[in-house]
Amino acid sequence: MRAVADASASVTAVTDADASATALTPVPPPAPPAPPAVNEGDVSI
């Protein structure tokens, strides 16, 4: 039964490593809308 326990532990270790990698992967925040380009020459006062 030792082999079964070792196999189970290996699967658990792989699952933990995958979960850690997923947890450490930052989710990119949505990009903020780009501000309208202001061209000084186009500003009419």
Phi and psi restraints in degrees (value plus and minus 20) as a CYANA .aco file:
   2 ARG   PHI     -82.3   -42.3
   2 ARG   PSI     -59.7   -19.7
   3 ALA   PHI     -83.6   -43.6
   3 ALA   PSI     -58.5   -18.5
   4 VAL   PHI     -85.5   -45.5
   4 VAL   PSI     -61.6   -21.6
   5 ALA   PHI     -84.5   -44.5
   5 ALA   PSI     -61.3   -21.3
   6 ASP   PHI     -84.6   -44.6
   6 ASP   PSI     -61.0   -21.0
   7 ALA   PHI     -84.0   -44.0
   7 ALA   PSI     -61.3   -21.3
   8 SER   PHI     -84.5   -44.5
   8 SER   PSI     -61.4   -21.4
   9 ALA   PHI     -84.6   -44.6
   9 ALA   PSI     -57.8   -17.8
  10 SER   PHI     -84.7   -44.7
  10 SER   PSI     -62.2   -22.2
  11 VAL   PHI     -83.8   -43.8
  11 VAL   PSI     -61.5   -21.5
  12 THR   PHI     -83.6   -43.6
  12 THR   PSI     -61.3   -21.3
  13 ALA   PHI     -84.1   -44.1
  13 ALA   PSI     -61.1   -21.1
  14 VAL   PHI     -84.9   -44.9
  14 VAL   PSI     -62.1   -22.1
  15 THR   PHI     -83.5   -43.5
  15 THR   PSI     -62.2   -22.2
  16 ASP   PHI     -84.4   -44.4
  16 ASP   PSI     -61.3   -21.3
  17 ALA   PHI     -84.5   -44.5
  17 ALA   PSI     -60.8   -20.8
  18 ASP   PHI     -85.9   -45.9
  18 ASP   PSI     -61.3   -21.3
  19 ALA   PHI     -85.0   -45.0
  19 ALA   PSI     -58.4   -18.4
  20 SER   PHI     -86.0   -46.0
  20 SER   PSI     -62.8   -22.8
  21 ALA   PHI     -82.5   -42.5
  21 ALA   PSI     -60.0   -20.0
  22 THR   PHI     -86.3   -46.3
  22 THR   PSI     -61.1   -21.1
  23 ALA   PHI     -87.6   -47.6
  23 ALA   PSI     -51.8   -11.8
  24 LEU   PHI    -104.0   -64.0
  24 LEU   PSI     -30.1     9.9
  25 THR   PHI    -103.1   -63.1
  25 THR   PSI      92.0   132.0
  26 PRO   PHI     -89.9   -49.9
  26 PRO   PSI     121.9   161.9
  27 VAL   PHI    -107.6   -67.6
  27 VAL   PSI     100.3   140.3
  28 PRO   PHI     -83.8   -43.8
  28 PRO   PSI     111.5   151.5
  29 PRO   PHI     -89.9   -49.9
  29 PRO   PSI     134.6   174.6
  30 PRO   PHI     -81.5   -41.5
  30 PRO   PSI     119.8   159.8
  31 ALA   PHI     -87.9   -47.9
  31 ALA   PSI     115.2   155.2
  32 PRO   PHI     -89.4   -49.4
  32 PRO   PSI     130.9   170.9
  33 PRO   PHI     -82.5   -42.5
  33 PRO   PSI     119.1   159.1
  34 ALA   PHI     -90.5   -50.5
  34 ALA   PSI     115.6   155.6
  35 PRO   PHI     -88.2   -48.2
  35 PRO   PSI     129.0   169.0
  36 PRO   PHI     -83.7   -43.7
  36 PRO   PSI     118.2   158.2
  37 ALA   PHI     -89.8   -49.8
  37 ALA   PSI     109.3   149.3
  38 VAL   PHI    -125.2   -85.2
  38 VAL   PSI      97.8   137.8
  39 ASN   PHI    -123.2   -83.2
  39 ASN   PSI      97.0   137.0
  40 GLU   PHI     -73.5   -33.5
  40 GLU   PSI     -53.7   -13.7
  41 GLY   PHI     -92.3   -52.3
  41 GLY   PSI     -39.2     0.8
  42 ASP   PHI    -114.1   -74.1
  42 ASP   PSI     -24.8    15.2
  43 VAL   PHI     -99.3   -59.3
  43 VAL   PSI     100.6   140.6
  44 SER   PHI    -125.5   -85.5
  44 SER   PSI     110.2   150.2
